[in-house]
């Protein structure tokens, strides 16, 4: 449910032409990935968590590149 709500925010922001939300998500997604990596590093969870951290890093990089190329960053 949380994923669908957040996805709804992104769709509404895209329809409204709001690029700020995409700029804001870059450091937040990197924070999420770092947090998950920290959980693994301190042995609170298994290596499977890194399967969730990697897409956040890739998504943050992709968003950064697209915004930079479109002069939105």
N, C-alpha and C positions, 0 to 999 in steps of 0.2 A: 504494500500500500504506500509506504513512504516513497519508494522509487517512482510510482506513478504520479504522486503529488509533485515531486521535484521535477519529473519530466513535464508535467503540465506547466510549471513555472517557466521552464525553458521554451516550450512552445509558445506560450503567451508573450514572453519577452521577444522571441524571434518575430512574431507577427507584429509587435509594436515597434520593431526596429531598435530595441534596446541592447546595445552592445556592452554596456557596463556590466551586466550580470555575467557575461562571458569573461571579461577581464577579472572580475572578482573571483571566479571559480578557479583560476589558475593556481594561486597560492593555497587555496583551500584544498584542492585536489592533491597538491604536493604534501600538504600537512597530513591528509588522510593516509597517503602512501607511507610517509615517514612514521606515523603512529603505528600502522600495521607492521611495518618493518621492525620497529622497536619492540612490539609485542613478541615477534619472532626472535629477535636478538636476545631478549631477556628470558627466553624460553617459557613464555606464558602460553604460547600457542605453537602448533606445528608449522612446517614449511608450507602447507596448503594456503595459509593466509597470504603468501606472496603472490599467489594466483589472482588475488583481488587487488593487491597493491600495484602490480605491473600495469593493468589497464588504466589506473588512475594517473600514473606517470605518463603513459602514452597519450591519454586524453588531454592532460595539461599541456604536453608538448605540442600536440596537434592544434589545440585551441590557440596557443601562443603563436604558432606559425601562421595560422589562418588570419588571426587579427593583425599580425605584423604585416603580412602581405596585402591586406585590405586597408592598411593605415588606421586600424581601429584600436591600436595599442599605443 
